[in-house]
Amino acid sequence: MNNNSSKVVWFVAGAGFGAALALLFAPQSGEETRRYLGKKAREGRDKLADASRDALDRGRDLYARGQDLAEDAAEMMEDGLDRARRTFQS
């Protein structure tokens, strides 16, 4: 686990360093670069929000399916116990 977190830290550091170099050597003016970065940040935020909503919807669906399966299993157990009681009582 420690090795993986170390790799993530180095990856993030490298990405940050690469982004800083890209900004320093960008052919656009500062204003154009800020506008571009703002646009990309909004796009990223929107994509993240969409992915989060999709994940939440999938989680709710799985939760509902799990509840249905648990209820079905409980009913099957009750039916089996009732049959077993009737069998042993006769």
Backbone hydrogen bonds in HBPLUS format (Angstrom, degrees):
<---DONOR---> <-ACCEPTOR-->    atom                        ^
c    i                          cat <-CA-CA->   ^        H-A-AA   ^      H-
h    n   atom  resd res      DA  || num        DHA   H-A  angle D-A-AA Bond
n    s   type  num  typ     dist DA aas  dist angle  dist       angle   num
A0005-SER N   A0001-MET O   3.02 MM   4  6.33 160.4  2.06 153.5 158.4     1
A0006-SER N   A0002-ASN O   3.00 MM   4  6.17 148.7  2.10 142.9 151.6     2
A0007-LYS N   A0003-ASN O   3.04 MM   4  6.31 150.2  2.13 142.2 149.9     3
A0008-VAL N   A0004-ASN O   2.99 MM   4  6.29 153.9  2.06 148.1 155.2     4
A0009-VAL N   A0005-SER O   2.99 MM   4  6.21 158.7  2.04 146.0 151.3     5
A0010-TRP N   A0006-SER O   3.02 MM   4  6.30 162.3  2.06 149.0 153.3     6
A0011-PHE N   A0007-LYS O   2.86 MM   4  6.06 152.1  1.94 146.1 154.5     7
A0012-VAL N   A0008-VAL O   2.89 MM   4  6.12 168.2  1.90 157.0 159.1     8
A0013-ALA N   A0009-VAL O   2.92 MM   4  6.09 160.1  1.96 148.8 154.9     9
A0014-GLY N   A0010-TRP O   2.88 MM   4  6.01 157.1  1.93 144.2 150.6    10
A0015-ALA N   A0011-PHE O   2.84 MM   4  6.10 156.3  1.90 151.5 158.5    11
A0016-GLY N   A0012-VAL O   2.89 MM   4  6.09 158.3  1.94 148.9 154.7    12
A0017-PHE N   A0013-ALA O   2.92 MM   4  6.13 158.4  1.97 147.9 153.9    13
A0018-GLY N   A0014-GLY O   2.84 MM   4  6.02 158.0  1.89 147.3 153.6    14
A0019-ALA N   A0015-ALA O   2.91 MM   4  6.08 153.7  1.98 145.7 152.9    15
A0020-ALA N   A0016-GLY O   2.95 MM   4  6.17 155.8  2.01 147.0 153.4    16
A0021-LEU N   A0017-PHE O   3.00 MM   4  6.27 159.3  2.04 148.6 153.8    17
A0022-ALA N   A0018-GLY O   2.93 MM   4  6.12 154.5  1.99 144.6 152.1    18
A0023-LEU N   A0019-ALA O   3.00 MM   4  6.25 152.5  2.08 146.7 153.3    19
A0024-LEU N   A0020-ALA O   3.03 MM   4  6.29 153.7  2.10 145.9 153.3    20
A0025-PHE N   A0021-LEU O   3.04 MM   4  6.22 153.1  2.11 150.5 156.6    21
A0033-THR N   A0029-SER O   2.92 MM   4  6.13 159.2  1.97 152.1 158.6    22
A0034-ARG N   A0030-GLY O   2.86 MM   4  6.07 159.6  1.90 150.0 155.3    23
A0035-ARG N   A0031-GLU O   2.96 MM   4  6.16 158.8  2.00 147.6 153.6    24
A0036-TYR N   A0032-GLU O   2.86 MM   4  6.06 160.3  1.90 148.5 154.2    25
A0037-LEU N   A0033-THR O   2.82 MM   4  6.03 165.0  1.85 153.6 157.7    26
A0038-GLY N   A0034-ARG O   2.85 MM   4  5.98 156.4  1.90 146.2 153.1    27
A0039-LYS N   A0035-ARG O   2.93 MM   4  6.15 156.8  1.98 147.3 153.6    28
A0040-LYS N   A0036-TYR O   2.93 MM   4  6.20 164.3  1.96 153.4 157.4    29
A0041-ALA N   A0037-LEU O   2.83 MM   4  5.97 151.7  1.91 146.0 154.4    30
A0042-ARG N   A0038-GLY O   2.96 MM   4  6.20 157.4  2.01 147.6 153.0    31
A0043-GLU N   A0039-LYS O   2.95 MM   4  6.24 159.3  2.00 149.5 155.6    32
A0044-GLY N   A0040-LYS O   2.86 MM   4  6.05 159.2  1.91 146.8 152.7    33
A0045-ARG N   A0041-ALA O   2.87 MM   4  6.07 155.9  1.93 147.0 153.8    34
A0046-ASP N   A0042-ARG O   2.88 MM   4  6.10 160.0  1.92 150.7 155.8    35
A0047-LYS N   A0043-GLU O   2.93 MM   4  6.17 160.0  1.97 150.5 155.8    36
A0048-LEU N   A0044-GLY O   2.91 MM   4  6.06 157.0  1.96 147.2 153.8    37
A0049-ALA N   A0045-ARG O   2.89 MM   4  6.10 155.6  1.95 147.7 154.5    38
A0050-ASP N   A0046-ASP O   2.92 MM   4  6.17 158.6  1.96 148.1 153.9    39
A0051-ALA N   A0047-LYS O   2.90 MM   4  6.10 162.9  1.92 149.0 153.8    40
A0052-SER N   A0048-LEU O   2.86 MM   4  6.02 152.7  1.94 145.1 153.1    41
A0053-ARG N   A0049-ALA O   2.93 MM   4  6.17 157.9  1.98 148.1 153.8    42
A0054-ASP N   A0050-ASP O   2.91 MM   4  6.17 160.5  1.95 151.0 156.6    43
A0055-ALA N   A0051-ALA O   2.90 MM   4  6.09 160.9  1.93 147.7 152.9    44
A0056-LEU N   A0052-SER O   2.90 MM   4  6.08 156.8  1.95 148.1 154.7    45
A0057-ASP N   A0053-ARG O   2.88 MM   4  6.11 160.8  1.92 151.2 156.3    46
A0058-ARG N   A0054-ASP O   2.90 MM   4  6.15 161.8  1.93 151.5 156.5    47
A0059-GLY N   A0055-ALA O   2.85 MM   4  6.03 154.4  1.92 145.0 152.7    48
A0060-ARG N   A0056-LEU O   2.90 MM   4  6.16 156.6  1.95 149.7 155.6    49
A0061-ASP N   A0057-ASP O   2.93 MM   4  6.20 158.5  1.98 149.5 155.5    50
A0062-LEU N   A0058-ARG O   2.89 MM   4  6.13 163.3  1.91 152.1 156.4    51
A0063-TYR N   A0059-GLY O   2.92 MM   4  6.07 154.8  1.98 146.3 153.6    52
A0064-ALA N   A0060-ARG O   2.94 MM   4  6.17 161.0  1.97 150.4 155.0    53
A0065-ARG N   A0061-ASP O   2.89 MM   4  6.14 160.0  1.93 151.5 157.4    54
A0066-GLY N   A0062-LEU O   2.85 MM   4  6.01 152.5  1.93 144.5 152.4    55
A0067-GLN N   A0063-TYR O   2.92 MM   4  6.21 154.1  1.99 148.3 155.2    56
A0068-ASP N   A0064-ALA O   2.96 MM   4  6.24 161.9  2.00 149.9 154.4    57
A0069-LEU N   A0065-ARG O   2.92 MM   4  6.16 159.8  1.96 148.7 154.1    58
A0070-ALA N   A0066-GLY O   2.91 MM   4  6.11 158.3  1.95 148.6 154.6    59
A0071-GLU N   A0067-GLN O   2.87 MM   4  6.13 159.6  1.91 153.5 159.1    60
A0072-ASP N   A0068-ASP O   2.89 MM   4  6.10 159.8  1.93 150.3 156.0    61
A0073-ALA N   A0069-LEU O   2.88 MM   4  6.06 157.9  1.92 148.1 154.3    62
A0074-ALA N   A0070-ALA O   2.92 MM   4  6.13 155.4  1.98 146.2 152.9    63
A0075-GLU N   A0071-GLU O   2.96 MM   4  6.20 157.8  2.01 148.9 154.6    64
A0076-MET N   A0072-ASP O   2.92 MM   4  6.16 156.9  1.97 148.0 154.6    65
A0077-MET N   A0073-ALA O   2.93 MM   4  6.17 153.6  2.00 147.0 154.0    66
A0078-GLU N   A0074-ALA O   2.94 MM   4  6.19 161.4  1.98 149.5 154.5    67
A0079-ASP N   A0075-GLU O   2.87 MM   4  6.11 162.1  1.91 151.3 156.3    68
A0080-GLY N   A0076-MET O   2.92 MM   4  6.08 158.0  1.97 145.1 151.4    69
A0081-LEU N   A0077-MET O   2.85 MM   4  6.09 157.7  1.90 152.2 158.3    70
A0082-ASP N   A0078-GLU O   2.88 MM   4  6.09 158.1  1.93 150.4 156.5    71
A0083-ARG N   A0079-ASP O   2.96 MM   4  6.19 159.9  2.00 149.4 154.5    72
A0084-ALA N   A0080-GLY O   2.93 MM   4  6.12 156.4  1.99 145.0 151.9    73
A0085-ARG N   A0081-LEU O   2.89 MM   4  6.11 157.8  1.94 149.5 155.2    74
A0086-ARG N   A0082-ASP O   2.96 MM   4  6.20 164.5  1.98 150.3 154.5    75
A0087-THR N   A0083-ARG O   2.89 MM   4  6.07 153.5  1.96 146.8 154.5    76
A0088-PHE N   A0084-ALA O   3.00 MM   4  6.23 162.7  2.04 151.5 155.0    77
A0089-GLN N   A0085-ARG O   2.87 MM   4  5.98 137.3  2.05 146.4 158.4    78
A0090-SER N   A0086-ARG O   3.20 MM   4  6.24 135.5  2.41 140.3 148.5    79
